[in-house]
Amino acid sequence: MSTSAITAAPALVEMRGLTRHYDSRRGLWGRLTGNPGVLVQAVNGVDLDIRRGETVGLIGESGCGKSTLGRVAIRLHEPTAGSVRFDGTDLATLSPLELKRLRRRLQIIFQDPYASLNPRKSVLELLATPLRLHALASGPELADRVGAMLQAVGLGPEHLRRYPHQFSGGQRQRIGIARALMLEPDFVVCDEPVSALDVSVQAQIIGLLGRLKRELGLTYLFISHDIAVIGHVSDRIAVMYLGEIVEEGPRDAVLGDPRHPYTQSLLASVPRIEGTPGGARRQRLQGDLPSPVAPPPGCKFHPRCPVAVARCAREAPATTAVRPGHRVRCHLVT
Amino acid sequence: MSAVPAAARPARSPVLENLAAFAASKLSLTCAVLVLGCVVLAIAAPLVAPHDPNEADLFRRLQPPAWMEGGEIAYLLGCDALGRDIASRIIYGARISIFIGAAVILVATTIGVLAGLAAGYLRGWVDVAISRLVDILLGFPYLIFAIALIAMTGPGLQNIILALAYKEWVIPCRVVRGETLAARELEYVEAARALGGSSRYIMWREILPNILSPVIVVSTVRMAHVIILEASLSFLGLGVQPPTASWGSMVADGRAFMLDAWWVSTFPGLAILVLVLSINVVSQGLRDAFDPRMRR
């Protein structure tokens, strides 16, 4: 599905300064005493455009806020600040009814194929639910559309009456994909859709997602922590670190000429065969992701950065364009 | 919910699988039959009872059970101080116990499920209001609370049910709230929201079916408890009023003759024991069947 970036097309999804904090302040006592509590900065001031028909890969370590960004992008969670425009409409301005109507165009595929399907519903019920909720079909038409979608994701009519626990992980993920596509969405957030699957099954699901994208004209925000997967599916790649996007650009630019030290370390962490070019200047990443409760001052990456200078600890870097469409957030990149 | 991929099992709904697991235990099944037997006896009381439960015959005053000297087969379990047939009164008494038990649990579970779902799913001030009310009600001793309420409203079937349900809903409410809190974070609930499901749809159609098993289990245990409470209230004279037969009041009636005529108190006491014990075993069996982790 890795066609070259469609630069001319207008952005289908525009995120501006998108921020999501979780306030874990607890109970009446905290409120009375004015205890500020614990503020988790899951997503912090993210700007990201996703053009119609492209796949943007979002990569980062566990806990960096990838999944939260994906959920805020389709307003499954409310943003704390910032805005999301979808096809020109600001999602924050919509009434509940308008939002429900727009939900048909914004869908999500989840990571965990066990938790994402209601265990009490048969496949038929799972796939009929979206159509029933929006009163799009009933009776024979409903059965036809469910059957057609099931076939499109590689399952058959014999699976209709089965329950989720009777399927393998890969099959369940196919059901999850079918459910998300029942409403014929434009934009689908794929939240680590293959991370819970065996490698052989991963390839099948990635192939399926690619085929469905071409056939149905979908736009993906593809979230993963696996560089190989992201490199395979994406037109453009955004690298996320501690709630911020540190580098973003066309796939070949980000993978072939990574500018941010974090991207470089991420790529270096991929096991590679000795002697391949580009290994020398890359640094292995040390330490763990700092807590999003108390992010470091200045550049959030500086405590782990192999090339950090004094300025990095004081000032947060601004975003610099290194080439058209390739932006990096680092003091050392000019 | 378990991570066992079932390959070639026939497609059965999870409910049917649970019931099959329940029926696999002989003890559970026996007790379920006993409970159902009590229900049938209660419903069919006028057809089954050998005598009118309120027909006094002073010539049969404290007549012993059939197998003792002076007993008669027609009065199998003997007669009480007014010469009423104890067996017939126990059969009629089952009506009161089971009706009150079922009615209280029905009212309490309905309120508890609604309140628990709202508190657990909507959170915010709804949760604060409901949870504080629950905490306050839990602070009162149950029986004293019920006695006080009945003292205010007067005895009678409806007042007993209300007095018990008034506090009983707290228990399913807490169970449902806790389960809902856990379920609302699961991805299938998020998926339902992404599909455009309303809060009401998600609470009723997505979450409730998944948390029903603990609710059913708790309801059965509590039903046994309510039956004991009703017997306690009747024993204290606050239950259904004489001459209507109730197990608790029958035990109370026999207190004065425990040494001369033990059967007057013992048989209704045994009836309470058997019914409550059976319900508890059934609920244990249901818990094992509904919780796949308990399955061998």
Interface residues (C-beta under 8 A of the other chain):
Chain A: L28 R71 I74 L76 K100 R101 R103 R104 L106 Q107 I108 F110 Q111 D112 Y114 A115 S116 L117 N118 P119 R120 S122 T129 P130 L133 H134 R161 R162 Y163 H165 Q166 F167 S168 G169 G176 R179 A180 L183
Chain B: M1 S2 A3 V4 P5 A6 A7 R9 A11 R12 S13 P14 V15 V128 L186 E187 Y188 E190 A191 A192 R193 A194 L195 G196 G197 S198 Y201 E206 P209 N210
